[in-house]
Amino acid sequence: MNTKTSSLTFVQLVYYRGRILVVCIFVLVTVQATLVSWQRSLPPKPTMSYPSEVLLKKAREWCCDPNSLTFAERLDQEDELAHFRDKFIIPKKVDLPYVDRSLITNIEEECIYLCGHSLGLQPKKTSSYVQQVLENWGKRGVHSHTDGFLPAAFCDLPPKEPMARLVGAKPEEIAIMNGLSVNLHILMTSFYKPTPDRHKILIEEYAFPSDMYAVKSQIALHEYPVDESLITLCPREGCLVAVDLAHAVGNVRLELHKWGVDFATWCTYKYLNTGPGGIGCIFVHKRHLNDGDDFVIPKLQGWWGNKIKTKFLMDKKFDPCDGADMFKLSNPAPLLSSTLMASLEIFEQTNMEELAAKQFLLTGYLDYLIDKCFISERSETSPYVKIVTPRDAHERGSQLSLTFDIPLNIVQKELQRRGIVCDIRLPSVIRVSPIVLYNSFVDVFRFVNVLKAVLQDPVLSKNISPNDVVENDGRVLE
């Protein structure tokens, strides 16, 4: 791929299409040649298949109604990854806001948490790791920079190899640093080199605000008119390709190095379960690093991006680290690295092939039940539910997006009352994500049956008003 130009394609990976990346496109001119090279490097797209075929086959073999709790329980019994659920803290219904406590019969009852696309659940080891970092600081003081559990000066290094395996990269192409938006600015400042002939950016109309703000500010920083530099798709050769992996890492199989992606950035608090404000990560392809043919020196430089060997020589000249670490600006936080390590240790006990196999059936089971209850066998008087996510399992990750023909707020409010955790995107979408590591098939079964009860409640249907609001649902969550 020729990258010696200032054009750049920046995309947010939403789900994986087996043969080509399916994206909400965000920045800078996509290239046909680039897509072709990606296609050639990817495995052939699997034959389109539907989990319902597998599920119905199992139902016949087990002589079991696929729409029954018994079938969901049997799926959980057969699930070889089910034990990972015990490694996470599942919130109890009684601890959630907006829950109707009159509906709770057991204070130990866990909620049905289907919101890992927004914020992953906490691994049980997280609090222990955080405490060890605090104890190391308390016991060793300044020596905690170089000694003890996750020493501050090197705390971002242990996560590099497992993170590289997770995204299909070489360890030297990874840096653990900052947050997604900060990293986006750092990378674009170095890679986006606009000229009067090539300065334009392609951005999806409904891009998440943080990406939109970053892109517009980068254009303005170079004193180009934003209205002229944001354009529609116009394939040209020689563009750089960048990817926002916020909803992809830990959710779909990635091969960033093999695909030839130029650079990428992502957060870790969604499918990687590091908690609110969890540390971010970047990927920079090896060809742009120290010995690469298209070496890119960081335009924003910081002391932590300097080589360890020369860091304390206090030289005025920047001596870049080997690999993507040269893009680091300041020291990473051991507390944030500890929550990342607690999560990555779980991912290290399995692999994306195993996770994808379960995801195929788990999200597929949700797809099947939604279709069965609200689409294919819907009565004329029943509320309508539509799955807007692709039905081919190879074209999506864990999440399904659902739309309704009745006001969305009332649906979400009633789900919350019953201890269901998902989120909405106004004006019409509820996002539901059964997460492979901690959700069960029984979770999916119960969610669909609660939703069915909500939509069929005659009292609710009489009281539905377009002006109904839900206290916490006006927020825009990533």
BELCORQUI-V258952 format. One record per helix or strand of 3 or more residues. SS is the DSSP state (2 for helix, 1 for strand). FROM is the first residue (numbers start at 1). TO is the last residue. Records with the same first field share a line. If there is no record, write none. Layout:
# BELCORQUI-V258952
SS: FROM-TO, FROM-TO
This chain:
# BELCORQUI-V258952
1: 8-16, 21-27, 174-176, 240-244, 263-266, 281-284, 385-387, 399-404, 423-425, 429-433
2: 32-41, 51-62, 69-78, 82-87, 93-95, 101-103, 126-145, 152-154, 158-167, 171-173, 180-191, 209-221, 226-229, 256-259, 286-288, 303-305, 308-311, 323-327, 334-347, 352-376, 393-395, 408-417, 441-456, 458-463
